[in-house]
Structure formats: structure tokens, C-alpha cells
């Protein structure tokens, strides 16, 4: 199973801020759009639903 890397999380964060869709992000980083949706759902800030790469990486690391 190939996980989303820290650099891909950073890219997702930037692209979300630019208003890109899950499908566009998936195509740009070579993942399926459902993987992007799952990443955003699991690792966004629970208070405001903002996706930040540093928070996402911490959440990922804490689950391991």
C-alpha cells in the first residue's frame, strides 16, 4: 500500500488553497481522487476543516 508522502501533503495543501478540485489534485500528484478525499477527510483541522500539511503529517504519524 502506498501512502501519501509528506511532500504530497504539502502539494495538496497548496493546491487546495488555490481552489483546485480533488480530481485535479489527484491527477497532479498521481493518486486516485478517492485517496485525496480520504486524506482531506482524515487529516483536516476538525475545527474549521482547513487542510494544512503540517497538521496532516502529525495526524498521520500519530496513527502509526
Predicted model as a PDB file, atoms N, CA, C, CB and O in Angstrom, pLDDT in the B-factor column:
MODEL        1                                                                  
ATOM      1  N   UNK A   1       0.840  -1.173   0.000  1.00 51.00           N  
ATOM      2  CA  UNK A   1       0.000   0.000   0.000  1.00 51.00           C  
ATOM      3  C   UNK A   1       0.889   1.242   0.000  1.00 51.00           C  
ATOM      4  CB  UNK A   1      -0.958  -0.005   1.216  1.00 51.00           C  
ATOM      5  O   UNK A   1       1.771   1.374   0.849  1.00 51.00           O  
ATOM      6  N   UNK A   2       0.668   2.124  -0.919  1.00 76.00           N  
ATOM      7  CA  UNK A   2       1.470   3.339  -1.000  1.00 76.00           C  
ATOM      8  C   UNK A   2       0.717   4.479  -0.347  1.00 76.00           C  
ATOM      9  CB  UNK A   2       1.818   3.682  -2.464  1.00 76.00           C  
ATOM     10  O   UNK A   2      -0.395   4.831  -0.739  1.00 76.00           O  
ATOM     11  N   UNK A   3       1.348   5.033   0.644  1.00 88.00           N  
ATOM     12  CA  UNK A   3       0.735   6.129   1.379  1.00 88.00           C  
ATOM     13  C   UNK A   3       1.062   7.462   0.729  1.00 88.00           C  
ATOM     14  CB  UNK A   3       1.196   6.122   2.832  1.00 88.00           C  
ATOM     15  O   UNK A   3       1.963   7.558  -0.105  1.00 88.00           O  
ATOM     16  N   UNK A   4       0.339   8.463   1.112  1.00 94.00           N  
ATOM     17  CA  UNK A   4       0.628   9.820   0.663  1.00 94.00           C  
ATOM     18  C   UNK A   4       1.834  10.305   1.453  1.00 94.00           C  
ATOM     19  CB  UNK A   4      -0.612  10.778   0.853  1.00 94.00           C  
ATOM     20  O   UNK A   4       1.872  10.183   2.677  1.00 94.00           O  
ATOM     21  N   UNK A   5       2.809  10.850   0.759  1.00 95.00           N  
ATOM     22  CA  UNK A   5       4.043  11.281   1.402  1.00 95.00           C  
ATOM     23  C   UNK A   5       3.899  12.693   1.968  1.00 95.00           C  
ATOM     24  CB  UNK A   5       5.210  11.223   0.410  1.00 95.00           C  
ATOM     25  O   UNK A   5       2.931  13.402   1.691  1.00 95.00           O  
ATOM     26  N   UNK A   6       4.878  13.070   2.757  1.00 95.00           N  
ATOM     27  CA  UNK A   6       4.892  14.414   3.344  1.00 95.00           C  
ATOM     28  C   UNK A   6       4.940  15.492   2.261  1.00 95.00           C  
ATOM     29  CB  UNK A   6       6.089  14.571   4.291  1.00 95.00           C  
ATOM     30  O   UNK A   6       4.262  16.513   2.373  1.00 95.00           O  
ATOM     31  N   UNK A   7       5.729  15.273   1.228  1.00 96.00           N  
ATOM     32  CA  UNK A   7       5.799  16.264   0.145  1.00 96.00           C  
ATOM     33  C   UNK A   7       4.484  16.324  -0.629  1.00 96.00           C  
ATOM     34  CB  UNK A   7       6.960  15.933  -0.815  1.00 96.00           C  
ATOM     35  O   UNK A   7       4.087  17.395  -1.087  1.00 96.00           O  
ATOM     36  N   UNK A   8       3.807  15.189  -0.778  1.00 97.00           N  
ATOM     37  CA  UNK A   8       2.499  15.202  -1.444  1.00 97.00           C  
ATOM     38  C   UNK A   8       1.474  15.938  -0.584  1.00 97.00           C  
ATOM     39  CB  UNK A   8       2.018  13.758  -1.733  1.00 97.00           C  
ATOM     40  O   UNK A   8       0.601  16.624  -1.115  1.00 97.00           O  
ATOM     41  N   UNK A   9       1.573  15.802   0.737  1.00 96.00           N  
ATOM     42  CA  UNK A   9       0.669  16.543   1.626  1.00 96.00           C  
ATOM     43  C   UNK A   9       0.880  18.047   1.469  1.00 96.00           C  
ATOM     44  CB  UNK A   9       0.888  16.123   3.099  1.00 96.00           C  
ATOM     45  O   UNK A   9      -0.077  18.820   1.453  1.00 96.00           O  
ATOM     46  N   UNK A  10       2.132  18.447   1.354  1.00 97.00           N  
ATOM     47  CA  UNK A  10       2.427  19.866   1.144  1.00 97.00           C  
ATOM     48  C   UNK A  10       1.797  20.339  -0.171  1.00 97.00           C  
ATOM     49  CB  UNK A  10       3.964  20.113   1.133  1.00 97.00           C  
ATOM     50  O   UNK A  10       1.191  21.409  -0.222  1.00 97.00           O  
ATOM     51  N   UNK A  11       1.940  19.549  -1.218  1.00 97.00           N  
ATOM     52  CA  UNK A  11       1.372  19.892  -2.526  1.00 97.00           C  
ATOM     53  C   UNK A  11      -0.151  19.970  -2.455  1.00 97.00           C  
ATOM     54  CB  UNK A  11       1.797  18.859  -3.585  1.00 97.00           C  
ATOM     55  O   UNK A  11      -0.751  20.888  -3.014  1.00 97.00           O  
ATOM     56  N   UNK A  12      -0.778  19.013  -1.770  1.00 97.00           N  
ATOM     57  CA  UNK A  12      -2.231  19.038  -1.599  1.00 97.00           C  
ATOM     58  C   UNK A  12      -2.654  20.328  -0.912  1.00 97.00           C  
ATOM     59  CB  UNK A  12      -2.709  17.814  -0.788  1.00 97.00           C  
ATOM     60  O   UNK A  12      -3.624  20.965  -1.321  1.00 97.00           O  
ATOM     61  N   UNK A  13      -1.934  20.708   0.119  1.00 97.00           N  
ATOM     62  CA  UNK A  13      -2.250  21.925   0.865  1.00 97.00           C  
ATOM     63  C   UNK A  13      -2.214  23.158  -0.035  1.00 97.00           C  
ATOM     64  CB  UNK A  13      -1.274  22.100   2.029  1.00 97.00           C  
ATOM     65  O   UNK A  13      -3.124  23.986   0.002  1.00 97.00           O  
ATOM     66  N   UNK A  14      -1.176  23.276  -0.832  1.00 97.00           N  
ATOM     67  CA  UNK A  14      -1.022  24.420  -1.741  1.00 97.00           C  
ATOM     68  C   UNK A  14      -2.138  24.420  -2.784  1.00 97.00           C  
ATOM     69  CB  UNK A  14       0.363  24.386  -2.438  1.00 97.00           C  
ATOM     70  O   UNK A  14      -2.749  25.456  -3.046  1.00 97.00           O  
ATOM     71  N   UNK A  15      -2.397  23.273  -3.366  1.00 97.00           N  
ATOM     72  CA  UNK A  15      -3.408  23.189  -4.420  1.00 97.00           C  
ATOM     73  C   UNK A  15      -4.814  23.464  -3.883  1.00 97.00           C  
ATOM     74  CB  UNK A  15      -3.366  21.813  -5.076  1.00 97.00           C  
ATOM     75  O   UNK A  15      -5.631  24.069  -4.577  1.00 97.00           O  
ATOM     76  N   UNK A  16      -5.101  23.029  -2.659  1.00 96.00           N  
ATOM     77  CA  UNK A  16      -6.412  23.332  -2.054  1.00 96.00           C  
ATOM     78  C   UNK A  16      -6.572  24.835  -1.863  1.00 96.00           C  
ATOM     79  CB  UNK A  16      -6.574  22.603  -0.693  1.00 96.00           C  
ATOM     80  O   UNK A  16      -7.644  25.387  -2.110  1.00 96.00           O  
ATOM     81  N   UNK A  17      -5.503  25.493  -1.423  1.00 96.00           N  
ATOM     82  CA  UNK A  17      -5.548  26.945  -1.242  1.00 96.00           C  
ATOM     83  C   UNK A  17      -5.759  27.661  -2.570  1.00 96.00           C  
ATOM     84  CB  UNK A  17      -4.258  27.439  -0.581  1.00 96.00           C  
ATOM     85  O   UNK A  17      -6.306  28.764  -2.607  1.00 96.00           O  
ATOM     86  N   UNK A  18      -5.327  27.036  -3.655  1.00 97.00           N  
ATOM     87  CA  UNK A  18      -5.523  27.603  -4.995  1.00 97.00           C  
ATOM     88  C   UNK A  18      -6.903  27.276  -5.549  1.00 97.00           C  
ATOM     89  CB  UNK A  18      -4.449  27.086  -5.950  1.00 97.00           C  
ATOM     90  O   UNK A  18      -7.251  27.710  -6.647  1.00 97.00           O  
ATOM     91  N   UNK A  19      -7.685  26.519  -4.801  1.00 96.00           N  
ATOM     92  CA  UNK A  19      -9.046  26.198  -5.229  1.00 96.00           C  
ATOM     93  C   UNK A  19      -9.176  25.014  -6.162  1.00 96.00           C  
ATOM     94  CB  UNK A  19      -9.627  27.362  -5.883  1.00 96.00           C  
ATOM     95  O   UNK A  19     -10.207  24.850  -6.815  1.00 96.00           O  
ATOM     96  N   UNK A  20      -8.145  24.185  -6.235  1.00 97.00           N  
ATOM     97  CA  UNK A  20      -8.198  23.011  -7.113  1.00 97.00           C  
ATOM     98  C   UNK A  20      -9.131  21.946  -6.536  1.00 97.00           C  
ATOM     99  CB  UNK A  20      -6.783  22.424  -7.318  1.00 97.00           C  
ATOM    100  O   UNK A  20      -9.263  21.808  -5.320  1.00 97.00           O  
ATOM    101  N   UNK A  21      -9.769  21.203  -7.425  1.00 97.00           N  
ATOM    102  CA  UNK A  21     -10.678  20.131  -7.006  1.00 97.00           C  
ATOM    103  C   UNK A  21      -9.876  18.888  -6.616  1.00 97.00           C  
ATOM    104  CB  UNK A  21     -11.688  19.793  -8.139  1.00 97.00           C  
ATOM    105  O   UNK A  21      -8.682  18.784  -6.901  1.00 97.00           O  
ATOM    106  N   UNK A  22     -10.557  17.953  -5.961  1.00 96.00           N  
ATOM    107  CA  UNK A  22      -9.921  16.682  -5.597  1.00 96.00           C  
ATOM    108  C   UNK A  22      -9.423  15.956  -6.836  1.00 96.00           C  
ATOM    109  CB  UNK A  22     -10.902  15.787  -4.820  1.00 96.00           C  
ATOM    110  O   UNK A  22      -8.339  15.372  -6.829  1.00 96.00           O  
ATOM    111  N   UNK A  23     -10.218  15.994  -7.902  1.00 97.00           N  
ATOM    112  CA  UNK A  23      -9.834  15.328  -9.147  1.00 97.00           C  
ATOM    113  C   UNK A  23      -8.578  15.966  -9.735  1.00 97.00           C  
ATOM    114  CB  UNK A  23     -10.987  15.384 -10.167  1.00 97.00           C  
ATOM    115  O   UNK A  23      -7.663  15.260 -10.160  1.00 97.00           O  
ATOM    116  N   UNK A  24      -8.532  17.282  -9.760  1.00 98.00           N  
ATOM    117  CA  UNK A  24      -7.348  17.973 -10.293  1.00 98.00           C  
ATOM    118  C   UNK A  24      -6.107  17.661  -9.465  1.00 98.00           C  
ATOM    119  CB  UNK A  24      -7.584  19.492 -10.329  1.00 98.00           C  
ATOM    120  O   UNK A  24      -5.034  17.404 -10.010  1.00 98.00           O  
ATOM    121  N   UNK A  25      -6.263  17.685  -8.151  1.00 97.00           N  
ATOM    122  CA  UNK A  25      -5.128  17.379  -7.266  1.00 97.00           C  
ATOM    123  C   UNK A  25      -4.659  15.951  -7.502  1.00 97.00           C  
ATOM    124  CB  UNK A  25      -5.516  17.579  -5.777  1.00 97.00           C  
ATOM    125  O   UNK A  25      -3.460  15.697  -7.610  1.00 97.00           O  
ATOM    126  N   UNK A  26      -5.604  15.021  -7.580  1.00 97.00           N  
ATOM    127  CA  UNK A  26      -5.260  13.614  -7.792  1.00 97.00           C  
ATOM    128  C   UNK A  26      -4.448  13.433  -9.071  1.00 97.00           C  
ATOM    129  CB  UNK A  26      -6.530  12.757  -7.852  1.00 97.00           C  
ATOM    130  O   UNK A  26      -3.447  12.715  -9.079  1.00 97.00           O  
ATOM    131  N   UNK A  27      -4.873  14.076 -10.136  1.00 97.00           N  
ATOM    132  CA  UNK A  27      -4.156  13.965 -11.406  1.00 97.00           C  
ATOM    133  C   UNK A  27      -2.757  14.552 -11.296  1.00 97.00           C  
ATOM    134  CB  UNK A  27      -4.931  14.666 -12.521  1.00 97.00           C  
ATOM    135  O   UNK A  27      -1.813  14.013 -11.874  1.00 97.00           O  
ATOM    136  N   UNK A  28      -2.615  15.639 -10.566  1.00 96.00           N  
ATOM    137  CA  UNK A  28      -1.316  16.305 -10.454  1.00 96.00           C  
ATOM    138  C   UNK A  28      -0.305  15.517  -9.632  1.00 96.00           C  
ATOM    139  CB  UNK A  28      -1.495  17.665  -9.845  1.00 96.00           C  
ATOM    140  O   UNK A  28       0.893  15.567  -9.911  1.00 96.00           O  
ATOM    141  N   UNK A  29      -0.780  14.781  -8.612  1.00 96.00           N  
ATOM    142  CA  UNK A  29       0.178  14.054  -7.772  1.00 96.00           C  
ATOM    143  C   UNK A  29       0.175  12.544  -8.013  1.00 96.00           C  
ATOM    144  CB  UNK A  29      -0.115  14.324  -6.321  1.00 96.00           C  
ATOM    145  O   UNK A  29       0.909  11.805  -7.357  1.00 96.00           O  
ATOM    146  N   UNK A  30      -0.645  12.094  -8.946  1.00 95.00           N  
ATOM    147  CA  UNK A  30      -0.619  10.682  -9.316  1.00 95.00           C  
ATOM    148  C   UNK A  30      -1.320   9.757  -8.345  1.00 95.00           C  
ATOM    149  CB  UNK A  30       0.772  10.245  -9.460  1.00 95.00           C  
ATOM    150  O   UNK A  30      -0.898   8.616  -8.156  1.00 95.00           O  
ATOM    151  N   UNK A  31      -2.386  10.236  -7.730  1.00 96.00           N  
ATOM    152  CA  UNK A  31      -3.191   9.411  -6.824  1.00 96.00           C  
ATOM    153  C   UNK A  31      -4.627   9.403  -7.322  1.00 96.00           C  
ATOM    154  CB  UNK A  31      -3.117   9.938  -5.353  1.00 96.00           C  
ATOM    155  O   UNK A  31      -5.007  10.230  -8.151  1.00 96.00           O  
ATOM    156  N   UNK A  32      -5.423   8.471  -6.818  1.00 96.00           N  
ATOM    157  CA  UNK A  32      -6.835   8.416  -7.164  1.00 96.00           C  
ATOM    158  C   UNK A  32      -7.582   9.486  -6.386  1.00 96.00           C  
ATOM    159  CB  UNK A  32      -7.424   7.015  -6.876  1.00 96.00           C  
ATOM    160  O   UNK A  32      -7.204   9.819  -5.263  1.00 96.00           O  
ATOM    161  N   UNK A  33      -8.638  10.024  -6.978  1.00 96.00           N  
ATOM    162  CA  UNK A  33      -9.380  11.102  -6.315  1.00 96.00           C  
ATOM    163  C   UNK A  33      -9.982  10.655  -4.988  1.00 96.00           C  
ATOM    164  CB  UNK A  33     -10.482  11.616  -7.227  1.00 96.00           C  
ATOM    165  O   UNK A  33     -10.153  11.478  -4.088  1.00 96.00           O  
ATOM    166  N   UNK A  34     -10.305   9.384  -4.846  1.00 96.00           N  
ATOM    167  CA  UNK A  34     -10.831   8.911  -3.567  1.00 96.00           C  
ATOM    168  C   UNK A  34      -9.758   8.949  -2.479  1.00 96.00           C  
ATOM    169  CB  UNK A  34     -11.382   7.489  -3.713  1.00 96.00           C  
ATOM    170  O   UNK A  34     -10.070   9.158  -1.307  1.00 96.00           O  
ATOM    171  N   UNK A  35      -8.508   8.749  -2.861  1.00 95.00           N  
ATOM    172  CA  UNK A  35      -7.405   8.849  -1.897  1.00 95.00           C  
ATOM    173  C   UNK A  35      -7.260  10.280  -1.399  1.00 95.00           C  
ATOM    174  CB  UNK A  35      -6.082   8.370  -2.530  1.00 95.00           C  
ATOM    175  O   UNK A  35      -6.982  10.509  -0.222  1.00 95.00           O  
ATOM    176  N   UNK A  36      -7.449  11.236  -2.295  1.00 97.00           N  
ATOM    177  CA  UNK A  36      -7.373  12.639  -1.904  1.00 97.00           C  
ATOM    178  C   UNK A  36      -8.537  12.982  -0.979  1.00 97.00           C  
ATOM    179  CB  UNK A  36      -7.379  13.555  -3.147  1.00 97.00           C  
ATOM    180  O   UNK A  36      -8.348  13.662   0.030  1.00 97.00           O  
ATOM    181  N   UNK A  37      -9.717  12.524  -1.312  1.00 96.00           N  
ATOM    182  CA  UNK A  37     -10.878  12.761  -0.463  1.00 96.00           C  
ATOM    183  C   UNK A  37     -10.694  12.180   0.928  1.00 96.00           C  
ATOM    184  CB  UNK A  37     -12.117  12.178  -1.100  1.00 96.00           C  
ATOM    185  O   UNK A  37     -11.034  12.820   1.923  1.00 96.00           O  
ATOM    186  N   UNK A  38     -10.160  10.975   1.000  1.00 95.00           N  
ATOM    187  CA  UNK A  38      -9.908  10.315   2.284  1.00 95.00           C  
ATOM    188  C   UNK A  38      -8.859  11.096   3.079  1.00 95.00           C  
ATOM    189  CB  UNK A  38      -9.441   8.849   2.066  1.00 95.00           C  
ATOM    190  O   UNK A  38      -9.007  11.299   4.284  1.00 95.00           O  
ATOM    191  N   UNK A  39      -7.815  11.524   2.405  1.00 96.00           N  
ATOM    192  CA  UNK A  39      -6.761  12.315   3.050  1.00 96.00           C  
ATOM    193  C   UNK A  39      -7.331  13.604   3.634  1.00 96.00           C  
ATOM    194  CB  UNK A  39      -5.638  12.641   2.047  1.00 96.00           C  
ATOM    195  O   UNK A  39      -7.033  13.958   4.775  1.00 96.00           O  
ATOM    196  N   UNK A  40      -8.143  14.297   2.857  1.00 96.00           N  
ATOM    197  CA  UNK A  40      -8.731  15.553   3.325  1.00 96.00           C  
ATOM    198  C   UNK A  40      -9.678  15.313   4.497  1.00 96.00           C  
ATOM    199  CB  UNK A  40      -9.477  16.251   2.181  1.00 96.00           C  
ATOM    200  O   UNK A  40      -9.702  16.096   5.447  1.00 96.00           O  
ATOM    201  N   UNK A  41     -10.444  14.253   4.435  1.00 95.00           N  
ATOM    202  CA  UNK A  41     -11.408  13.945   5.489  1.00 95.00           C  
ATOM    203  C   UNK A  41     -10.706  13.574   6.802  1.00 95.00           C  
ATOM    204  CB  UNK A  41     -12.327  12.802   5.044  1.00 95.00           C  
ATOM    205  O   UNK A  41     -11.111  14.024   7.874  1.00 95.00           O  
ATOM    206  N   UNK A  42      -9.673  12.768   6.713  1.00 94.00           N  
ATOM    207  CA  UNK A  42      -8.999  12.261   7.910  1.00 94.00           C  
ATOM    208  C   UNK A  42      -8.057  13.272   8.548  1.00 94.00           C  
ATOM    209  CB  UNK A  42      -8.232  11.021   7.570  1.00 94.00           C  
ATOM    210  O   UNK A  42      -7.870  13.272   9.765  1.00 94.00           O  
ATOM    211  N   UNK A  43      -7.466  14.130   7.729  1.00 94.00           N  
ATOM    212  CA  UNK A  43      -6.350  14.927   8.226  1.00 94.00           C  
ATOM    213  C   UNK A  43      -6.574  16.434   8.219  1.00 94.00           C  
ATOM    214  CB  UNK A  43      -5.156  14.626   7.430  1.00 94.00           C  
ATOM    215  O   UNK A  43      -5.632  17.194   8.447  1.00 94.00           O  
ATOM    216  N   UNK A  44      -7.790  16.877   7.964  1.00 94.00           N  
ATOM    217  CA  UNK A  44      -8.078  18.313   8.038  1.00 94.00           C  
ATOM    218  C   UNK A  44      -8.290  18.718   9.489  1.00 94.00           C  
ATOM    219  CB  UNK A  44      -9.324  18.674   7.187  1.00 94.00           C  
ATOM    220  O   UNK A  44      -8.543  17.878  10.353  1.00 94.00           O  
ATOM    221  N   UNK A  45      -8.183  20.002   9.740  1.00 92.00           N  
ATOM    222  CA  UNK A  45      -8.430  20.552  11.068  1.00 92.00           C  
ATOM    223  C   UNK A  45      -9.902  20.335  11.409  1.00 92.00           C  
ATOM    224  CB  UNK A  45      -8.053  22.072  11.134  1.00 92.00           C  
ATOM    225  O   UNK A  45     -10.777  20.752  10.649  1.00 92.00           O  
ATOM    226  N   UNK A  46     -10.183  19.699  12.521  1.00 90.00           N  
ATOM    227  CA  UNK A  46     -11.547  19.388  12.916  1.00 90.00           C  
ATOM    228  C   UNK A  46     -12.389  20.607  13.248  1.00 90.00           C  
ATOM    229  CB  UNK A  46     -11.526  18.482  14.081  1.00 90.00           C  
ATOM    230  O   UNK A  46     -13.618  20.535  13.223  1.00 90.00           O  
ATOM    231  N   UNK A  47     -11.744  21.724  13.560  1.00 94.00           N  
ATOM    232  CA  UNK A  47     -12.485  22.929  13.948  1.00 94.00           C  
ATOM    233  C   UNK A  47     -12.994  23.707  12.750  1.00 94.00           C  
ATOM    234  CB  UNK A  47     -11.613  23.824  14.794  1.00 94.00           C  
ATOM    235  O   UNK A  47     -14.128  24.185  12.755  1.00 94.00           O  
ATOM    236  N   UNK A  48     -12.166  23.838  11.726  1.00 94.00           N  
ATOM    237  CA  UNK A  48     -12.554  24.677  10.580  1.00 94.00           C  
ATOM    238  C   UNK A  48     -12.433  23.969   9.232  1.00 94.00           C  
ATOM    239  CB  UNK A  48     -11.708  25.923  10.558  1.00 94.00           C  
ATOM    240  O   UNK A  48     -12.639  24.587   8.187  1.00 94.00           O  
ATOM    241  N   UNK A  49     -12.103  22.691   9.250  1.00 91.00           N  
ATOM    242  CA  UNK A  49     -11.961  21.857   8.042  1.00 91.00           C  
ATOM    243  C   UNK A  49     -10.860  22.326   7.100  1.00 91.00           C  
ATOM    244  CB  UNK A  49     -13.265  21.826   7.290  1.00 91.00           C  
ATOM    245  O   UNK A  49     -10.834  21.929   5.935  1.00 91.00           O  
ATOM    246  N   UNK A  50      -9.960  23.159   7.582  1.00 94.00           N  
ATOM    247  CA  UNK A  50      -8.821  23.596   6.765  1.00 94.00           C  
ATOM    248  C   UNK A  50      -7.803  22.455   6.681  1.00 94.00           C  
ATOM    249  CB  UNK A  50      -8.160  24.889   7.363  1.00 94.00           C  
ATOM    250  O   UNK A  50      -7.563  21.758   7.668  1.00 94.00           O  
ATOM    251  N   UNK A  51      -7.216  22.271   5.516  1.00 96.00           N  
ATOM    252  CA  UNK A  51      -6.197  21.246   5.332  1.00 96.00           C  
ATOM    253  C   UNK A  51      -4.833  21.919   5.357  1.00 96.00           C  
ATOM    254  CB  UNK A  51      -6.413  20.461   4.000  1.00 96.00           C  
ATOM    255  O   UNK A  51      -4.524  22.762   4.514  1.00 96.00           O  
ATOM    256  N   UNK A  52      -4.024  21.534   6.336  1.00 95.00           N  
ATOM    257  CA  UNK A  52      -2.655  22.040   6.440  1.00 95.00           C  
ATOM    258  C   UNK A  52      -1.704  20.848   6.442  1.00 95.00           C  
ATOM    259  CB  UNK A  52      -2.464  22.916   7.731  1.00 95.00           C  
ATOM    260  O   UNK A  52      -1.931  19.866   7.149  1.00 95.00           O  
ATOM    261  N   UNK A  53      -0.659  20.937   5.663  1.00 95.00           N  
ATOM    262  CA  UNK A  53       0.239  19.791   5.515  1.00 95.00           C  
ATOM    263  C   UNK A  53       0.921  19.409   6.822  1.00 95.00           C  
ATOM    264  CB  UNK A  53       1.287  20.088   4.469  1.00 95.00           C  
ATOM    265  O   UNK A  53       1.105  18.222   7.089  1.00 95.00           O  
ATOM    266  N   UNK A  54       1.300  20.382   7.642  1.00 94.00           N  
ATOM    267  CA  UNK A  54       1.977  20.059   8.901  1.00 94.00           C  
ATOM    268  C   UNK A  54       1.043  19.312   9.853  1.00 94.00           C  
ATOM    269  CB  UNK A  54       2.497  21.341   9.573  1.00 94.00           C  
ATOM    270  O   UNK A  54       1.450  18.337  10.486  1.00 94.00           O  
ATOM    271  N   UNK A  55      -0.199  19.763   9.956  1.00 94.00           N  
ATOM    272  CA  UNK A  55      -1.185  19.080  10.796  1.00 94.00           C  
ATOM    273  C   UNK A  55      -1.488  17.692  10.239  1.00 94.00           C  
ATOM    274  CB  UNK A  55      -2.483  19.910  10.898  1.00 94.00           C  
ATOM    275  O   UNK A  55      -1.568  16.726  10.998  1.00 94.00           O  
ATOM    276  N   UNK A  56      -1.654  17.584   8.943  1.00 94.00           N  
ATOM    277  CA  UNK A  56      -1.944  16.293   8.307  1.00 94.00           C  
ATOM    278  C   UNK A  56      -0.826  15.292   8.581  1.00 94.00           C  
ATOM    279  CB  UNK A  56      -2.137  16.469   6.786  1.00 94.00           C  
ATOM    280  O   UNK A  56      -1.089  14.124   8.865  1.00 94.00           O  
ATOM    281  N   UNK A  57       0.407  15.748   8.496  1.00 94.00           N  
ATOM    282  CA  UNK A  57       1.539  14.855   8.741  1.00 94.00           C  
ATOM    283  C   UNK A  57       1.570  14.408  10.198  1.00 94.00           C  
ATOM    284  CB  UNK A  57       2.860  15.546   8.371  1.00 94.00           C  
ATOM    285  O   UNK A  57       1.845  13.240  10.475  1.00 94.00           O  
ATOM    286  N   UNK A  58       1.294  15.314  11.134  1.00 93.00           N  
ATOM    287  CA  UNK A  58       1.246  14.946  12.554  1.00 93.00           C  
ATOM    288  C   UNK A  58       0.144  13.918  12.812  1.00 93.00           C  
ATOM    289  CB  UNK A  58       1.019  16.198  13.430  1.00 93.00           C  
ATOM    290  O   UNK A  58       0.363  12.935  13.519  1.00 93.00           O  
ATOM    291  N   UNK A  59      -1.037  14.143  12.241  1.00 94.00           N  
ATOM    292  CA  UNK A  59      -2.136  13.195  12.431  1.00 94.00           C  
ATOM    293  C   UNK A  59      -1.761  11.819  11.869  1.00 94.00           C  
ATOM    294  CB  UNK A  59      -3.426  13.719  11.754  1.00 94.00           C  
ATOM    295  O   UNK A  59      -2.035  10.792  12.490  1.00 94.00           O  
ATOM    296  N   UNK A  60      -1.144  11.810  10.711  1.00 92.00           N  
ATOM    297  CA  UNK A  60      -0.720  10.563  10.088  1.00 92.00           C  
ATOM    298  C   UNK A  60       0.293   9.843  10.988  1.00 92.00           C  
ATOM    299  CB  UNK A  60      -0.110  10.833   8.691  1.00 92.00           C  
ATOM    300  O   UNK A  60       0.171   8.642  11.229  1.00 92.00           O  
ATOM    301  N   UNK A  61       1.275  10.573  11.474  1.00 92.00           N  
ATOM    302  CA  UNK A  61       2.327   9.986  12.308  1.00 92.00           C  
ATOM    303  C   UNK A  61       1.742   9.450  13.608  1.00 92.00           C  
ATOM    304  CB  UNK A  61       3.425  11.022  12.606  1.00 92.00           C  
ATOM    305  O   UNK A  61       2.139   8.379  14.067  1.00 92.00           O  
ATOM    306  N   UNK A  62       0.811  10.176  14.206  1.00 93.00           N  
ATOM    307  CA  UNK A  62       0.215   9.740  15.466  1.00 93.00           C  
ATOM    308  C   UNK A  62      -0.612   8.467  15.321  1.00 93.00           C  
ATOM    309  CB  UNK A  62      -0.648  10.840  16.028  1.00 93.00           C  
ATOM    310  O   UNK A  62      -0.762   7.720  16.288  1.00 93.00           O  
ATOM    311  N   UNK A  63      -1.148   8.208  14.142  1.00 88.00           N  
ATOM    312  CA  UNK A  63      -1.939   6.993  13.914  1.00 88.00           C  
ATOM    313  C   UNK A  63      -1.066   5.761  13.726  1.00 88.00           C  
ATOM    314  CB  UNK A  63      -2.830   7.173  12.701  1.00 88.00           C  
ATOM    315  O   UNK A  63      -1.547   4.637  13.868  1.00 88.00           O  
ATOM    316  N   UNK A  64       0.179   5.953  13.416  1.00 84.00           N  
ATOM    317  CA  UNK A  64       1.059   4.795  13.153  1.00 84.00           C  
ATOM    318  C   UNK A  64       1.520   4.133  14.415  1.00 84.00           C  
ATOM    319  CB  UNK A  64       2.262   5.212  12.348  1.00 84.00           C  
ATOM    320  O   UNK A  64       2.261   3.151  14.362  1.00 84.00           O  
TER     321      UNK A  64                                                      
ENDMDL                                                                          
END                                                                             
